[in-house]
Amino acid sequence: MNAAAVVVEDDDELRRHLNPEYRQEDGSYSLAAYKTSNMSLDLCRLRELDVSVASRGGKWGMSQFLAKVPRASGLVVNYDPIKDDPHDADNEAHCLIPGRVNNSQAKKMREAATVVYDPKPE
Amino acid sequence: MNDNFKGLSTGLHVIEARAGITRARSAPKTAATAITIALGIAPAAAAAAPHAYGIRLKGETAQASSSLRYAGLLARVLEISRLPDGWDGRGSKRPSNDAVLHAREIVRRFSNAVPDDWKGSAPLVAPLAPAGFQFEWKNGVRELYVACNEDGTLSFLESTPRADKEYDADMDALNPALKRFIAG
């Protein structure tokens, strides 16, 4: 797919993986899940949930929120497909929030996010 | 068993499990010694400078509950510090030494700052990609977030219904922030 042809709209849903290390004993997920540097996301309309889940081995949670949420707090959301990368599998739905996310921005994303896949901890 | 460690033996099983520690059934061990091992602290070092590790001695007035809270938090820090490179995918690394030191110091200061009869809960502790720690406290409507970043810096967020206050600072800012948070 031509990267230039894909524009991430404000109302596009983005999917964030939730590492099991972020899952707290009360079942909530830490702010840290949204506070990484150079955050990777999937553009939902280009990737089904089960494909995202399978890409993380089925053991990681998934949440979704609208692209306008990080943008409203000053972050940039770029379409950033992965192809022929020696370190990562191809992912035409990949998006990137470049730079470091601060606590406030992460909090807004967590508040807006809906957990759509939440595997039980082992 | 030392009175100051009453109740720790039951909590210790949880701590050891979270830290991935197993021990021989037959190994006789005092609770205090077991805790130092569970936390990855050499018993000799803990004996030489117990307060540096937040270990309270016989005759001190600490409640077992606060010691348990402290030990549990340190065990979680230890658990996170053992994550491998790549734990959160490409670019993530095991926590940096600076971040581990800061995380331990945050646990120590929180343990010292909180009254023994405080009803609030202990902070949630999570790894922070690429190589740090995240602490999250909630006390009613007041929230406090502290990130130990991989480069040794700290990022704070004090949140109330009226406003969020975000800032970067050094460890000196922690005690005032904890004081405001605990006061509610």
Interface residues (C-beta under 8 A of the other chain):
Chain A: H17 N19 E21 Y22 Q24 S28 S30 L31 A32 A33 K35 T36 S37 N38 S40 H87 D88 N102 N103 S104 K107
Chain B: I80 L83 W87 D88 G89 R90 G91 S92 L124 A126 P127 L128 A129 P130 Q134 E136 Y145 A147 S155 F156 L157 S159 D164 E166
